[in-house]
Amino acid sequence: MTPREKKRGDKHSRRTLARLNAVQALYQLEHDPQAPKTVVDEFLAHRVGAEMDGDQFKDSDKPLFEDIVLHTKERQEEIDLLISGALEKDRTPDRLEVVLLAVLRAATYEFLARIDSPAKVLIKEYVGIARTFFTGKEPALVNGVLDKIAKQVRAAEFE
């Protein structure tokens, strides 16, 4: 592996970890009504790249993590409308498992605001994150919902 490939791989894993951390922070915000900035600061100070109980946590793309958490919460109403439109008729965002909803919200925010990442890459990333938490049909649900949302908000990428 060349130094460039190593660097690229490291960047990729740092971005993936930032997304995973963002999902965890969004989950926490659903259960603990703190200000999003407080939760972000807590993650950055005590979890992201920190050592805890003798375990060294990997560092992540901190600006990406902060952006996803803060702006997903800021745009949550708009994001939830997009998610609602992509779900089956008998499902609503408020009836989804909280981690699943956090995955969908973070990805939808990135579709809307982080045009530096292609939609197909984001779908793959967030389906992988869903697999971190779920072993059932949830990753397939994430794939289907994100595919619908991506085709709606980033139609040009699918033409």
C-alpha positions as CSV (number, residue, x, y, z in Angstrom):
1,M,0.0,0.0,0.0
2,T,1.4,3.4,-1.0
3,P,1.6,6.3,1.5
4,R,-1.2,8.0,-0.5
5,E,-3.5,5.0,-0.2
6,K,-2.8,4.8,3.5
7,K,-3.6,8.4,3.9
8,R,-6.8,8.1,1.9
9,G,-7.8,5.0,3.8
10,D,-7.2,6.8,7.1
11,K,-9.3,9.8,6.0
12,H,-12.0,7.4,5.0
13,S,-12.0,5.6,8.3
14,R,-11.9,9.0,10.2
15,R,-15.0,10.1,8.3
16,T,-16.8,6.8,8.9
17,L,-16.0,7.1,12.6
18,A,-17.3,10.7,12.6
19,R,-20.6,9.5,11.2
20,L,-20.8,6.6,13.7
21,N,-20.1,9.0,16.5
22,A,-22.7,11.5,15.1
23,V,-25.3,8.7,15.2
24,Q,-24.4,7.9,18.8
25,A,-24.6,11.6,19.7
26,L,-28.0,12.0,18.0
27,Y,-29.2,9.0,19.9
28,Q,-28.1,10.5,23.1
29,L,-29.9,13.8,22.3
30,E,-33.2,11.9,21.9
31,H,-32.9,10.5,25.4
32,D,-31.3,13.5,27.1
33,P,-32.7,17.0,26.3
34,Q,-29.3,18.8,26.4
35,A,-28.2,21.4,24.0
36,P,-26.6,19.7,20.9
37,K,-23.4,21.8,21.4
38,T,-23.1,20.4,24.9
39,V,-23.3,16.8,23.7
40,V,-20.8,17.6,20.9
41,D,-18.4,19.1,23.3
42,E,-18.8,16.1,25.7
43,F,-18.1,13.6,22.8
44,L,-15.0,15.6,21.7
45,A,-13.6,15.9,25.2
46,H,-14.3,12.4,26.5
47,R,-14.9,10.0,23.7
48,V,-13.5,11.0,20.3
49,G,-9.9,10.1,20.2
50,A,-9.8,9.7,24.0
51,E,-8.6,6.9,26.3
52,M,-11.3,5.3,28.4
53,D,-10.7,2.5,30.9
54,G,-7.4,1.7,29.3
55,D,-8.9,1.5,25.7
56,Q,-7.8,4.1,23.2
57,F,-10.6,5.3,21.0
58,K,-9.7,6.1,17.4
59,D,-9.8,9.7,16.4
60,S,-12.4,10.9,13.9
61,D,-13.0,13.8,11.5
62,K,-14.1,16.1,14.3
63,P,-15.4,19.0,12.1
64,L,-17.6,16.5,10.2
65,F,-18.9,15.0,13.4
66,E,-19.8,18.4,14.8
67,D,-21.4,19.5,11.6
68,I,-23.6,16.4,11.3
69,V,-24.8,16.6,14.9
70,L,-25.4,20.3,15.2
71,H,-27.1,20.8,11.8
72,T,-29.1,17.6,11.8
73,K,-30.7,18.8,15.0
74,E,-31.1,22.3,13.6
75,R,-32.9,20.9,10.4
76,Q,-34.6,18.0,12.1
77,E,-38.2,19.0,11.1
78,E,-37.2,19.3,7.4
79,I,-35.2,16.0,7.6
80,D,-38.1,14.2,9.3
81,L,-40.5,15.2,6.5
82,L,-38.1,13.7,4.0
83,I,-37.8,10.5,6.0
84,S,-41.6,10.3,6.4
85,G,-42.1,10.6,2.7
86,A,-39.7,7.7,2.1
87,L,-41.2,5.3,4.6
88,E,-43.9,2.9,4.0
89,K,-47.4,4.3,4.7
90,D,-47.8,2.5,8.0
91,R,-44.5,3.8,9.4
92,T,-43.6,7.3,10.7
93,P,-40.3,8.5,12.1
94,D,-41.6,8.6,15.6
95,R,-42.4,4.9,15.5
96,L,-38.8,3.9,14.4
97,E,-36.2,2.6,16.8
98,V,-34.2,5.6,18.0
99,V,-30.8,4.4,16.6
100,L,-32.4,3.7,13.3
101,L,-33.9,7.2,13.2
102,A,-30.6,8.7,14.1
103,V,-28.9,6.9,11.2
104,L,-31.6,8.1,8.8
105,R,-31.4,11.7,10.1
106,A,-27.7,11.9,9.9
107,A,-27.6,10.5,6.3
108,T,-30.4,12.8,5.2
109,Y,-28.7,15.8,6.6
110,E,-25.6,14.8,4.6
111,F,-27.6,14.4,1.4
112,L,-28.9,18.0,1.9
113,A,-25.8,19.8,3.0
114,R,-22.6,17.7,2.4
115,I,-22.4,17.7,-1.3
116,D,-18.7,16.9,-1.0
117,S,-19.7,13.2,-0.6
118,P,-21.5,11.4,-3.4
119,A,-25.0,10.1,-2.4
120,K,-24.1,6.5,-3.3
121,V,-21.1,6.7,-0.9
122,L,-23.3,8.1,1.8
123,I,-25.8,5.3,1.4
124,K,-23.1,2.7,1.6
125,E,-21.6,4.3,4.7
126,Y,-24.9,4.6,6.6
127,V,-26.0,1.1,5.7
128,G,-22.7,-0.1,7.1
129,I,-23.3,1.9,10.3
130,A,-26.8,0.4,10.5
131,R,-25.1,-3.0,10.4
132,T,-23.1,-2.0,13.4
133,F,-26.2,-1.8,15.4
134,F,-28.6,-4.2,13.8
135,T,-28.5,-7.8,12.4
136,G,-32.1,-8.0,11.1
137,K,-33.9,-6.2,8.3
138,E,-33.0,-2.7,9.5
139,P,-30.0,-2.2,7.2
140,A,-32.2,-3.1,4.2
141,L,-34.7,-0.5,5.5
142,V,-32.0,2.1,5.8
143,N,-30.8,1.3,2.2
144,G,-34.3,1.6,0.8
145,V,-35.2,4.8,2.6
146,L,-31.9,6.5,1.9
147,D,-32.1,5.5,-1.8
148,K,-35.5,7.2,-2.1
149,I,-34.4,10.3,-0.3
150,A,-31.1,10.5,-2.3
151,K,-33.0,10.2,-5.6
152,Q,-35.3,13.0,-4.5
153,V,-32.8,15.5,-3.2
154,R,-29.8,14.6,-5.4
155,A,-31.6,13.6,-8.6
156,A,-28.8,14.7,-10.8
157,E,-26.5,12.1,-9.4
158,F,-28.8,9.3,-10.5
159,E,-29.5,10.5,-14.1
